[in-house]
Amino acid sequence: MNAIELQQRIRLGEDSTLELKRLVWRGAGKVNEPHPNGLADELTALANANGGVLVLGVDDKTRDIQGIALAHLDAVEQWLVNLARDLIEPELIFQTRHFELPDASGTNKAVLAVIVPKSLWIHQSPGGYLHRVGHEKRKMSTDYLLRLGQQRSQARLIRFEEQSVPTTSLDDIDGFAIKHLIHPKERSSTQTQLARLHLTTQDNGTPCLSVAGVLLCTKEPSHWIRGAYIQAVAYRGIKNDPADQLDAKDFTGPIQEQIEHALGFVMRHMLVPATKNLGRIDYPQYSRRAIFEAIVNAVAHRDYSIYGAKIRLHMFADRIKLCVPGALANTMSIETMTAMSMPRNDVLCSLLSKFPVPSPGLGRETLMDRRGSGVEVILDESEALSGKKPYYEQIDDLELQLTIYAAPSPHAN
């Protein structure tokens, strides 16, 4: 949308995807009107419907361009960011654009356009659960809220990983990230191949990425899917104490790279004592293959629909704790994990089998092989080293936790 198109839309007035707001100031360049609660409600109503544009600096009754002083633009943007973070749950992600539009006298004035995407989630603001009907916001009825929840959750016929991410475009695809997915010798175009793999789709006729496409094909998936990264922390001791932190990293690239970097993090911080009685013998704390399987499973099977939830990989002196968002998929239980494989994310699991492992010695050539033997490797190889069986724990329906114990040092006692 350019300035001329925006001006034409303003001239026609508010509709189901356009909201206009004048700004009233009080001392020190602070916004007095609209009230933050009311503006949060307007943004939420757009996101819960089909998205739209909210323009600040335009009188909604007369449609006159009042403008925003250039010196105040940054403050207004920060005000918006703060209210979206503090008053909307889950936090609403939007884009802003500055435009110059002529007022009634022909003088160009700055306005701020807030571009609100159709959200993957249902947002709540101070006014409750709202949606846009025509040019008004309305509270959702219980039935409407339930239907919308079905449409925007895994209860949809389209799995969450195949849903469109409306704020993306094909320009967001990282060429390096898709080199193992695309076959240059095929007659079909790159776009056709990506669509066939469920990595691209359409939103109201406009090409965009799917959730799986964002996770595998963009440089920063967490820009669109909040929490789509691995938080790794290494501690000196056995407690979650910030004072004992040795290192902390957030791995935020495409998920295939997250696996590689998280494995490297563990290998760097893992102790490998050795004996030299009859030549050097290393005694690693953990099975590299078991850690690899645990990280792959976490990334491939986690629930990406839980807003803001990240994978947490915490290394202590005596154990590794891996916390994965979501409950076990389908009808699986901790007791049946070694006997059956029922992936939550079919597309991701299928496509991760196209990416090579980061280094040899991991028991296979690709990140996934679909045999479903990863849990057995984690349990058996880890217990063989440490003498303690790793254990899984389901925390309500929010998180699956895996604890792997470190092998004792050969020099102990």
C-alpha positions in Angstrom: 0.0 0.0 0.0 1.4 3.4 -1.0 0.4 6.9 0.1 -2.1 7.4 -2.7 -3.9 4.2 -1.9 -4.0 5.0 1.8 -5.3 8.5 1.1 -8.1 7.0 -1.1 -9.0 4.5 1.6 -9.2 7.3 4.2 -11.4 9.4 2.0 -13.9 6.5 1.8 -13.9 6.1 5.5 -13.7 3.2 8.0 -14.7 -0.3 7.0 -14.0 -3.8 8.3 -10.2 -3.5 7.7 -9.6 0.2 8.3 -9.7 2.1 11.6 -8.9 5.8 12.0 -7.8 7.5 15.2 -6.9 11.1 16.0 -4.3 11.7 18.7 -4.8 14.2 21.5 -1.7 15.2 23.4 -0.9 16.3 26.9 2.3 17.8 28.2 5.8 16.4 27.4 4.6 14.8 24.2 2.5 12.1 25.8 -0.7 10.7 24.2 -3.9 11.6 26.1 -6.3 10.1 23.6 -7.1 7.5 22.5 -6.9 5.6 25.8 -4.5 2.7 25.7 -7.3 0.2 26.6 -9.5 1.3 23.8 -6.7 1.2 21.2 -5.7 -2.2 22.4 -9.3 -3.3 21.8 -9.2 -1.9 18.3 -6.0 -3.7 17.4 -7.2 -7.0 18.9 -10.5 -6.8 17.0 -8.7 -6.5 13.7 -6.3 -9.4 14.5 -9.1 -11.6 15.6 -11.0 -11.0 12.3 -9.2 -10.6 9.0 -6.5 -8.1 9.9 -6.4 -4.5 8.7 -4.8 -1.1 9.1 -5.2 1.3 12.0 -4.1 4.9 11.0 -3.1 7.3 13.7 -3.2 11.0 13.0 -6.6 11.0 11.2 -9.9 12.2 12.6 -12.3 9.2 12.4 -15.4 11.4 12.2 -14.3 14.1 9.6 -11.5 12.0 8.0 -9.3 15.1 8.2 -5.6 14.5 8.2 -4.4 16.0 11.5 -0.9 14.4 11.4 1.7 13.6 14.0 4.7 15.9 14.7 7.9 14.2 13.4 9.5 14.6 16.8 6.7 12.5 18.3 6.7 9.6 15.8 9.2 7.4 17.8 7.3 8.0 21.0 4.0 7.0 19.5 5.6 3.8 18.1 7.0 2.9 21.5 3.6 3.6 23.1 2.0 1.2 20.7 4.6 -1.5 21.3 4.1 -1.1 25.1 0.4 -1.4 25.0 0.5 -4.4 22.6 2.8 -6.1 25.1 1.1 -5.1 28.3 -2.6 -5.1 27.4 -3.0 -7.8 24.7 -2.7 -11.5 25.5 -0.9 -13.1 23.7 1.2 -10.2 22.6 0.2 -8.9 19.2 2.8 -8.5 16.5 2.2 -5.8 13.9 4.1 -3.6 11.4 4.2 0.2 11.3 4.7 2.5 8.3 5.1 6.2 8.2 3.3 8.2 5.5 3.0 11.8 4.5 -0.5 12.8 3.5 -1.8 16.3 2.6 -4.2 18.0 5.1 -7.1 20.2 4.0 -4.7 23.1 3.2 -2.5 20.8 1.1 0.3 20.7 3.7 1.9 17.3 4.1 1.5 15.8 7.5 3.0 12.6 9.0 0.6 9.8 9.9 1.4 6.3 11.3 -0.2 3.2 9.7 -0.3 0.2 12.0 -0.6 -2.9 9.8 -2.3 -5.7 11.8 -2.2 -9.2 10.3 -4.9 -11.8 10.6 -3.5 -13.7 13.6 -2.8 -17.4 14.1 -4.0 -17.0 17.7 -7.1 -15.5 19.4 -6.2 -12.3 21.4 -7.7 -10.9 24.5 -7.6 -7.2 25.4 -9.1 -5.1 28.2 -12.5 -5.3 26.6 -12.4 -9.1 26.3 -12.5 -11.2 23.2 -13.4 -8.8 20.4 -13.6 -9.0 16.6 -14.4 -6.6 13.8 -17.8 -6.5 12.3 -18.1 -3.8 9.6 -16.4 -0.7 11.0 -17.2 -1.6 14.6 -15.6 -3.9 17.2 -17.9 -6.4 19.0 -17.6 -8.9 21.8 -17.5 -12.5 20.5 -20.4 -14.7 21.6 -19.5 -18.0 23.2 -20.4 -19.9 20.1 -18.3 -17.6 17.9 -15.3 -17.8 20.2 -15.5 -21.6 20.1 -15.7 -21.7 16.3 -12.8 -19.3 16.0 -10.8 -21.4 18.4 -11.4 -24.4 16.2 -10.4 -22.5 13.1 -7.1 -21.2 14.6 -6.0 -24.3 16.5 -4.9 -27.9 15.8 -8.6 -28.8 15.7 -8.7 -27.5 12.2 -8.7 -29.9 9.3 -5.5 -28.1 8.3 -2.8 -28.9 10.8 -1.2 -26.0 12.6 2.1 -26.5 10.7 0.2 -26.1 7.4 -1.6 -23.0 8.3 -0.7 -19.8 6.5 1.3 -17.0 8.2 -0.3 -14.0 6.6 2.5 -11.5 7.3 5.0 -13.5 5.3 5.8 -13.4 1.6 8.0 -15.5 -0.6 10.7 -12.9 -0.3 11.2 -14.1 3.3 12.6 -17.4 2.1 16.3 -17.9 2.7 17.9 -19.6 -0.3 20.5 -21.4 1.7 17.9 -22.9 4.0 16.0 -24.6 1.2 18.9 -26.0 -0.8 18.3 -29.5 0.5 14.5 -29.2 -0.3 14.6 -28.0 -3.9 15.8 -30.0 -6.9 17.1 -27.6 -9.5 16.8 -30.2 -12.3 13.1 -30.6 -11.8 11.0 -28.9 -14.5 8.6 -27.4 -11.9 9.5 -24.0 -10.4 10.9 -23.5 -7.0 7.5 -22.0 -5.9 5.7 -25.1 -7.2 8.0 -27.4 -5.3 7.7 -25.5 -2.1 3.9 -25.5 -2.4 4.0 -29.3 -3.0 6.0 -29.7 0.2 3.4 -27.6 2.2 5.9 -24.9 2.8 4.0 -22.2 1.0 0.3 -21.6 0.7 -2.1 -18.7 0.1 -3.9 -16.2 2.4 -6.9 -14.7 0.6 -5.2 -15.4 -2.7 -1.9 -13.9 -1.8 1.1 -16.3 -1.7 2.7 -16.7 1.7 4.6 -19.2 3.9 3.0 -21.9 6.0 4.1 -22.4 9.6 6.3 -25.2 8.5 7.7 -22.9 5.8 8.6 -20.3 8.4 10.3 -22.8 10.6 12.4 -24.4 7.9 12.9 -21.7 5.3 13.4 -18.3 7.1 16.4 -16.9 8.9 14.5 -16.0 12.1 11.4 -18.2 12.5 10.7 -16.6 16.0 10.0 -13.3 14.2 6.6 -14.8 13.2 6.2 -17.9 15.5 7.1 -16.5 19.0 9.1 -19.1 21.0 10.3 -21.0 17.9 13.9 -21.3 19.2 16.1 -23.2 21.7 17.3 -21.5 24.9 20.5 -23.2 26.0 22.1 -22.5 29.4 25.1 -24.2 31.0 25.6 -24.1 34.8 28.6 -24.8 37.0 26.5 -26.5 39.7 23.4 -28.5 40.0 20.9 -25.7 40.6 19.1 -23.2 38.3 21.1 -20.3 39.7 21.9 -17.3 37.4 25.1 -16.7 39.5 26.3 -20.2 38.4 25.8 -19.6 34.6 28.8 -20.5 32.5 27.2 -19.8 29.1 23.8 -19.0 27.6 22.7 -18.9 24.0 19.4 -18.6 22.1 19.5 -20.5 18.8 17.0 -18.8 16.6 17.8 -19.8 13.0 15.8 -22.3 10.9 15.0 -25.3 13.0 17.5 -27.6 11.1 20.3 -25.2 12.2 18.9 -25.0 15.7 19.5 -28.8 16.0 23.1 -28.4 14.9 23.9 -25.5 17.2 22.2 -27.0 20.2 24.1 -30.2 19.8 27.4 -28.2 19.5 26.5 -26.3 22.7 26.3 -29.5 24.6 29.4 -31.0 23.1 31.4 -27.8 24.0 30.3 -27.8 27.6 30.3 -31.5 28.2 33.2 -32.8 30.3 35.3 -35.5 28.8 37.8 -36.8 31.4 40.3 -39.4 30.3 42.6 -42.1 31.6 46.1 -42.9 30.3 46.8 -46.3 31.8 47.1 -48.2 28.5 46.8 -45.3 26.1 44.3 -42.5 26.3 40.6 -43.5 26.9 38.0 -40.7 27.0 34.9 -40.9 29.2 32.3 -38.4 27.9 29.5 -37.4 30.3 26.8 -38.0 27.7 26.2 -40.1 24.6 26.5 -37.8 21.7 24.0 -39.8 19.7 21.5 -39.8 22.6 21.7 -36.0 22.9 21.3 -35.6 19.2 18.2 -37.8 19.2 16.8 -35.8 22.2 17.3 -32.5 20.5 15.9 -33.7 17.1 12.8 -35.1 18.9 12.3 -31.9 20.8 12.4 -29.7 17.6 10.4 -32.1 15.4 7.6 -33.0 17.9 7.1 -29.9 20.0 3.8 -28.0 19.9 4.5 -24.8 18.0 0.9 -23.5 18.5 1.6 -22.6 22.2 2.3 -18.9 21.9 5.8 -17.8 23.2 6.8 -21.3 24.5 10.4 -22.1 23.7 12.5 -25.3 24.0 14.8 -25.0 27.1 18.1 -26.9 27.2 19.7 -26.6 30.6 23.0 -28.3 31.4 23.9 -28.8 35.0 27.0 -30.4 36.5 25.2 -33.7 37.0 22.4 -33.8 34.3 20.8 -32.2 31.3 17.2 -31.1 31.4 15.4 -30.6 28.2 11.9 -29.0 28.4 9.7 -29.2 25.3 6.5 -27.2 24.9 3.3 -29.3 24.6 1.7 -32.5 25.7 2.6 -35.8 24.0 0.8 -36.0 20.6 -2.4 -37.9 19.9 -2.9 -40.9 22.2 0.7 -41.4 23.1 1.8 -41.7 26.8 5.2 -41.8 28.4 4.7 -45.5 28.8 4.1 -46.1 25.1 6.8 -43.8 23.7 9.3 -46.6 23.0 6.6 -48.8 21.4 5.0 -46.3 19.0 5.7 -43.2 16.9 2.9 -40.8 16.2 4.3 -37.4 15.1 2.5 -34.2 15.8 4.2 -32.4 12.9 4.1 -34.7 9.9 5.4 -32.1 7.4 8.4 -31.2 9.6 9.2 -34.8 10.3 9.1 -35.7 6.7 11.2 -32.7 5.5 13.8 -33.0 8.3 14.7 -36.3 6.7 16.1 -34.4 3.7 18.7 -32.5 5.8 22.1 -34.2 6.4 23.3 -34.7 10.0 25.8 -32.0 11.2 28.6 -34.5 11.5 29.3 -38.3 11.2 28.9 -40.8 14.0 25.3 -40.1 14.8 23.9 -43.4 13.5 22.3 -42.1 10.3 22.8 -39.7 7.5 19.9 -37.4 7.9 18.3 -35.5 10.8 15.3 -37.9 10.8 14.8 -41.3 9.4 11.2 -41.9 10.5 12.0 -45.3 12.1 10.9 -44.0 15.5 13.8 -45.5 17.4 15.1 -42.2 18.9 13.6 -42.7 22.4 15.2 -46.1 22.8 18.6 -44.7 21.8 18.2 -41.9 24.4 17.2 -44.3 27.2 19.6 -47.1 26.4 22.8 -45.3 25.5 22.4 -42.8 28.3 21.9 -45.4 31.0 24.8 -47.4 29.7 27.1 -44.4 30.4 25.7 -43.0 33.6 24.1 -46.1 35.2 20.9 -44.1 35.6 17.9 -44.3 33.3 16.8 -41.0 31.9 13.2 -40.1 32.6 10.4 -38.2 31.0 7.8 -36.2 32.9 4.7 -34.6 31.5 3.8 -31.3 33.2 0.0 -31.0 32.8 -0.5 -30.5 29.0 2.0 -27.7 28.8 5.5 -29.3 28.7 7.3 -32.6 28.4 10.6 -32.7 30.4 13.5 -35.1 29.8 16.3 -35.5 32.3 19.5 -37.3 31.2 22.1 -37.9 33.9 25.8 -37.3 33.4 28.2 -40.2 33.6 30.5 -40.2 36.7 34.1 -39.3 36.2 36.5 -42.2 36.1 38.7 -40.2 38.6 35.9 -40.1 41.2 37.0 -41.7 44.5 
